[in-house]
Amino acid sequence: MEEIDFSKQNEFLVQLTTMKMPFGKYKGQILCNLPEPYLVWFKQKGFPAGKLGMLLETLYEIKLNGLEYLFKAIKNQ
């Protein structure tokens, strides 16, 4: 059985609650605050390459599955 690296997952969640969108319609907004329709648009058109794309795709999955509560503890710190 493969061991899960929770520190990596926590790092992703922290980045989603602190990193700002670098371009586009929502430039300057914190990633976790991006509206779901915007993420759906990226899903259809293709996520950007690199780290930003991975973060946005992760955010898409979190919002799609109703897991936004994962951000609350990080936002409250």
C-alpha positions in Angstrom: 0.0 0.0 0.0 1.3 3.4 -1.0 1.9 6.0 1.8 0.1 9.3 1.4 2.2 12.4 1.8 -0.2 14.8 3.6 2.4 17.6 3.8 2.2 17.9 0.0 -1.6 18.0 0.1 -1.5 20.7 2.8 1.0 22.7 0.8 -1.4 22.6 -2.2 -4.3 23.8 0.0 -2.3 26.6 1.4 -1.3 27.7 -2.1 -4.9 27.6 -3.2 -5.8 29.9 -0.3 -3.0 32.4 -0.7 -1.9 32.5 -4.4 -3.5 35.1 -6.7 -4.7 34.5 -10.2 -1.9 36.0 -12.4 -4.0 36.8 -15.5 -7.4 36.9 -17.1 -10.8 38.1 -16.0 -10.1 37.3 -12.3 -6.5 38.6 -12.2 -5.6 39.3 -8.6 -8.2 37.1 -7.0 -7.2 34.4 -4.5 -7.5 31.1 -6.4 -9.9 29.4 -3.9 -12.3 32.4 -4.5 -12.5 31.8 -8.3 -16.1 31.0 -9.3 -16.8 27.4 -10.4 -18.0 28.4 -13.9 -14.5 29.9 -14.6 -12.9 26.6 -13.6 -15.4 24.7 -15.8 -14.4 26.9 -18.7 -10.7 26.0 -18.0 -11.7 22.3 -17.9 -13.3 22.6 -21.3 -10.6 24.7 -22.9 -7.6 23.2 -21.1 -5.8 24.2 -17.9 -2.6 26.2 -18.2 0.7 24.3 -18.2 2.8 24.0 -15.0 2.0 24.6 -11.4 -0.8 27.0 -12.0 -2.6 24.5 -14.1 -2.2 21.8 -11.5 -3.6 24.1 -8.8 -6.5 25.2 -10.9 -7.3 21.6 -11.8 -7.2 20.6 -8.2 -9.4 23.5 -7.3 -11.9 22.4 -10.0 -12.1 18.9 -8.4 -12.4 20.3 -4.9 -15.3 22.6 -5.9 -16.9 19.9 -8.1 -17.0 17.5 -5.2 -18.2 20.1 -2.6 -15.0 20.0 -0.6 -14.6 23.8 -0.1 -14.7 23.3 3.6 -11.1 22.1 3.3 -10.2 25.8 2.9 -11.9 27.1 6.1 -9.2 26.0 8.6 -6.5 27.5 6.5 -8.3 30.7 5.9 -9.0 31.1 9.7 -5.2 30.9 10.5 
